[in-house]
Amino acid sequence: MKPFILALGLLAAVSSSALAKPWSLQSCSTGGAAAQARAEYRTQVESAAPDTPLYTPHPYPTTDDQVIEDFLDYHLRAFSQTPVERIPEADRRLLDVVQSGDARYEVFDVSNWTPLRCGDRKSREIFHVIRIFDRTTDKELARVSVDDAGHVARLRHKPTDQTLAPIPSLAETVASVRARTGLKPVDAEYIATWGTPGCDEVSPCIALRNAQQAFVTRGPQRTVFRFETAGPGISLSKDLTPEKRGQVLLDVKGHGQGLLSVGADVFRRVVPVEASTGR
């Protein structure tokens, strides 16, 4: 393929803006061995030399342009020595659009509510998600997640003869939830979570909150689930072990509930909200 070139002109299709930190219900610990390991990992990323595994041009990016450049550096280098005929078709199509300058980028943040939020070595509290479009057709070619550190976490190409799942509008979802349920939650944000409903960062759910309750849905006109933000939750490591999981899930299902991860080790029971009542 063409030699690896990363010019600032590639980023002209997106404006730079500060990235706001999404809210969450579970924060990673700031003390203990795991927190120290995460701090050491950050230092390693920030001091990593080019061409080493942890290197990224902008460690812990703070702008959209930095997020995009971190992805481009990773992806273009990955194929820099690969003959064109050996590059998978979807990757070749994406690379052609990027290197021709015909790519348009959109960036949004997703709060990570999965149990992978707080790792023993690194945290992934936020995913910066990049939508990559071909400006000549305005079709979305791929969707990429870049974690807190600036490392690529996931790349999803457009399926052949299909489109990527739509990203629900926060404003439309808020309006729909209020109209259908009578609730007035605020602070809508995109999340990745396991359980009911499960969703990953490149096809996220939407979370909202109000006082001691929070709500999650996959978008306008989809089922809204409610859960309490205070009180004890269900522990992945203690309550959902192989020996206990079956009984816990039976109890949850028996009460007409589901389980939703809210980050770190915690799951919470969720129930569907009845339309027009908010119950």
Beta strands, then each sheet from edge to edge (+ up, - down):
strand 1: 103-112
strand 2: 126-134
strand 3: 139-147
strand 4: 152-157
strand 5: 186-192
strand 6: 205-210
strand 7: 213-217
strand 8: 225-228
strand 9: 234-235
strand 10: 258-261
strand 11: 266-272
sheet 1: 4+ 3- 2+ 1- 5- 6+ 7- 8+ 11- 9+
sheet 2: 4+ 3- 2+ 1- 5- 6+ 7- 8+ 11- 10+
end
